[in-house]
Amino acid sequence: MNPSPVIDKFIRYLTDKITLSAEETAQIAQVCIPKKIRKRQLLLQEGDVWKYNAFVGGGFLRTYSIDHKGNEHILNFAPENYWSGDRESLMTGKPSRFNIEAIEDTDLVLITKENFDLLCRTIPQLNDLVNAILHKSFIVSQDRIHAGISLSAEEKYQKFLDQYPQIANRIPQHMIASYIGITPETLTRIRRNNTGK
């Protein structure tokens, strides 16, 4: 059996971080669902229930919501080797408040919640890795909330560039503005001031 290239990439991602036996690798590969989505295509639409753990093998996703005024608010970005999804909808079974859209053509590995939970129960080192990723994402979220309430617009933009230098040039400016919580006009002004220095 020859798994798809994106499943191969996912297995390599895991084996770079944890030691897996051939049986465990086969067990994981067996429940992986490869999926391709095109640029601007939705992986998740607000109101749907999210049922998967999603790994980005290649490409780029964004998770966002739209408020009652029609403004977009970007929660996060997921380039290759990142995980994506709506954890709240996955854990509670409630309809999602978010949309997940491809910024670029994207290759994914999807694993249903049931299969993922089973893998975590039977492969302790995978469970440890997942817990480490969850802890890290909690810290990132906490840091982001703190930045959102305490930093100036200029500092928020600089922090974004420092944290994500490899993805900043792959994202349209209006999306960066939405992510850091400023208007596109403010971001244009900041960038103009920075180039003038």
Buried (B, 14 or more C-beta within 10 A) or exposed (E): EEBBEBBBBBBEBBEEBBEBEEEBBEBBBEBBBBBBBEEEEEBBEBEBEBBBBBBBBBBBBBBBBEEEEEEBEBBBBBBBBBBBBBEEBBEEEEEBEBBBBBBBBBBBBBBBBEBBEBBBEEBEEBBEBBEEEEEEBEEEEEEBEEBEEEBEBBEBBBBBEEBBEEBBEEBEEBBBBBBBBBEBEBBEBBEEEEEEE
